[in-house]
Amino acid sequence: MIGLGYHGVQPQPAGSRGSVPVMNPTRNDLALDTRTAIVGLLNQRLADTIDLFNQLKQAHWNVKGPHFIALHQLFDEVAGHVLPWGDDLAERCVQLGGVAEGTTQVVGKRTSLTEYPVTTLDGAEHLDRVAGALAAYAAAVRQAIDSADKAGDKDTADLFTEISRGVDKDLWFVEAHLHRAR
């Protein structure tokens, strides 16, 4: 018999109702209000992560210019780092009793990243736009570290910290291509 879930949570159908995440039963000992807040935070960063991945692939597919092969490979390599972050964030949502919301429609509504112009072709312009997206993403992830820590979820804060280290390294690699000799 299903009845009430663990910690007195009534199981609900998947999806969210408004801005409050739907929570499923779990024996996770974090308080329901903490888990609910963290699931909302995770889903926001999940939307940003999926958008960042798509922006990197857009750059990877469409870059032109004298440094094509180096940039084509760089954007693909960075996209390869971003993809597992999305999976980790989504799985953490579910571990906490939430629902990972990563559909294209949800990502389009929720992402905090600036829209990537699909007409961009020039390698230098792609580098600038990718660096901007990485920097904005890094800032949002650092805010998420603080939010998760303040909510008392050290595990999620640690996950965001791991992502932060990775995105900072990728930003360094991308920005190195923007450096001009003086």
Steps between C-alpha positions, in 0.01 A plus 500: 500500500640839402299741720703781649862508391799515727518808721124545451523606137201410286625364164403728213514467124820604325550861400475827685203707596592861448834571660474238776666171404302180536663278759499122514545289812855431616681395814753778448533671838512858369187691598226518236521879476879475448464231234224695325712816486806309382305320227385840370860623505627184328236527226596864436866409458398193294326733253813716482719192454294363213492844338879536543553159338279599206679833460836322491373258236364795299849653504663163427283435195514848349843648572689632197835668449873439503496320837204281411638160603638618834176676592279223364684253725510736800125565495429128468737418787338757728153375403620153598579632849162672536283201406579293813434802723141500377466132576643548850263790573197308371588191700544708815146636450363149494714386795335772707151386397454759228438478129777601259351742247722510194271514199574748224186694588594530869861593419384771260282657769741460791851564375672807641760506221490755221362366174772382260462657154474222244648722229841516668773357275828681572735312733586805711132585545425140604786515750366822649144366524609164642723672758206721600270200538759309704559801727126553558455128569794501743351794691161325526666179621694690767175655622353149511791383719413769754125430481544125548742555787265746673214251458708236679558271202877450499480224238331724243738785589788258432349402165476865402859555621622220275317654204642843586857372485434340163331801342777730622757278329299495177461878514878530537552285188251703295631836620856398415392511135379858546835620634681742273878538514598839633 
